[in-house]
């Protein structure tokens, strides 16, 4: 799974980065079931699914940091 911080595609900003992550578990946040994501190769870094767009395909994540998708 690939994560891109929402501010880059939403505001069409330069400097976006694709974070390769994996699903570690799931949690219930105020009635919403969300994945617990960690950066691949750095299990201590947790990726917030509410602050990132999540992609299953690398080309879509690349489009997001180009400013073509959200």
N, C-alpha and C positions, 0 to 999 in steps of 0.2 A: 504494500500500500504506500502511496506517496502523499505527502502533506505539503501544502503551500499556505503560508500565513495569508489571511484574508485581505489584509491591507494592500498587498501587491496587485492581485487581479482586480479587486473592487475599485481601487483608486488609480489603476494603471500606472503604478510606480515602478521605477527601475530598481534593480538590486535584489529581486526575489530569489529565493533559494528553495530547492526541492529537498525535502527531508524524507529519506527512506525509513519507513517505520513498520512495526508489526503490532498486531492486536495481542495484548497481554491478557486482558480480561474485559469484563463489562461492569458498569456500575449504574445505579439508579440515582439520578440527580433531579430532585423535585418532580418525580414521576416520569422523567424521560430517561430511557435506557441509552447510555452512551458507551462507546468503547474506551478502554484504557489503552492508550497507544504509547509505545516507547520507541525511541530512535534506534534503528538497527546499528549495532556496534557500540552503543552507549545506552545501556539499559537504565541508567540513572536519570536520563533526560526524558521526561514525560511530555507528550504532545497533547495539547488541549484541543479536542475536536470542535469546541465552540469557537475557537480563535483561528482555525485552519480549515481550508477546503481540502477534502480528501478525494483522492483519485485512485482507481485501480489500474489505469493505463498510463504509462510514462508519456506518450505523446500529448495527452490531455493536460498533464501536469506541466509539460514544457510550454504548451499554449498559454497556460495560466500565468506563468512568469513572463511571458511575452506581452501579456495584457489582452489576449484574445478570448479568454474564457473566465468564468468565475464559479 
